[in-house]
Every structure is written in C-alpha cells, then in structure tokens.
Amino acid sequence: VQGVIDNLHAMIGQFVIATAILVGFKKALAETFQFAKEGAELQRLEESGAALAKSFGVNLSEAARAIKAASLGTISTQQAMLQTNRALLLGVAGDTQTLAKLMEIAALRGRALGLGTEEAFDRIVLGIGRVSTRILDDIGIVINGQKAYDDYAKSIGISVDQLSDQQKRVALTNAIIEDGNKLLAASGGLLNDNAAAYERLSADVTDATNAFRE
C-alpha cells in the first residue's frame, strides 16, 4: 500500500510539473501572439497613415519626426503619427511646419495647465477642427474669433461671409500661432526641464518596445 501511495505522490508531482509547464507555455504563447498582433497593428498604422498623409501632400515620417522634435521628444513616434493623421483629417493643417509649431504651443500650454503634451495638442486640434474658440478657451488660448476671421478675410481679399469652414480653420490657426509665438518669446521658449526628461525617457521606451513588436 505504501508503495502505491509513494507512486501516486510521484505521479501527482509529475502531473503538477507538467501542468505548470503547459500553463506557462499557454501564457507565453498568448503574450507572444498579443505582442505580434500589436506589432501588426503598428505596421498597419504606418502604412495606412502614410497613404493618408500622402493624399494631403504630407510625408508622414517627416511630419511625425517634426512634431516629436517640437515636443522635445516627450511623445512617442506612434503618438506623433496618430496626431498628424488626426490633424489632417480635421483639416487643421496641411504642412509639417504648422503642425510642429502647434505641437510646440500645445506643450507650453499643457505645462501651464498641468496637462500632457498630447492632451493639449488634442484640444488645440479639436478646437480648430470644429472651429470652436470655446474649446480653445479650455487650455488658455483666448482668441477673438471674429477678429481672426476679419483679418484673414481681408488678407485674401474677400468678405467674412464668404469664408468657408476650412478658411476659418486657417484663420484660427494663424491667430493661435501668433498668440503662441508671443507666449514662447515672453517665457523664454519651451524649457527642457526634469519632467520633460522623464517624459522623453518614457517615450523612448515606448518607441523601442514598439520597434521590437514590429
């Protein structure tokens, strides 16, 4: 009887080990699958995003690098691509230089209000895209919309009533950049402080992880 019991104990021990191996393998397999799936989604983002940006006459890689640099590297490349595509779809800007300047202004505004750079940029893009000065007010960008429209209409030789929504977006963008440049000059520009260093480290880790996923 004792021999049978000992054999049972040995079998149970082997069974537990085998089960642990199988469970561990299943978990590893699931994690590997998820990791690869995320990599495939990143590749899709790059490919479809590049095609979308090209349709607007913008090089996605160059635009993403520019707005990432404007944020002092505090957003990931993936975030930069997503924000570029979103801005283009909402009709906010059609060139890399304007997108980069809006990102720099967003970073400065975000710091003043305790917001992340990406969240502040989100709000600027949404405010311009929806032609809403009220949304811009939420992040401290106080702009006289009517004056912005009047000034832009005069600059292109038409009346305010003739402005299209897209032209109003351009007018708001110009006013935001003018106001932002004044704030950047008064504050000494976007400072590369300790908080920015930690944000940049986080973005670098995300970029490295995403590259490994792909």
Summary of the structure (lengths in Angstrom):
residues: 214
radius of gyration: 25.6
end to end distance: 57.8
largest distance: 103.5
contacts: 642
relative contact order: 0.10
helix: 80%
strand: 0%
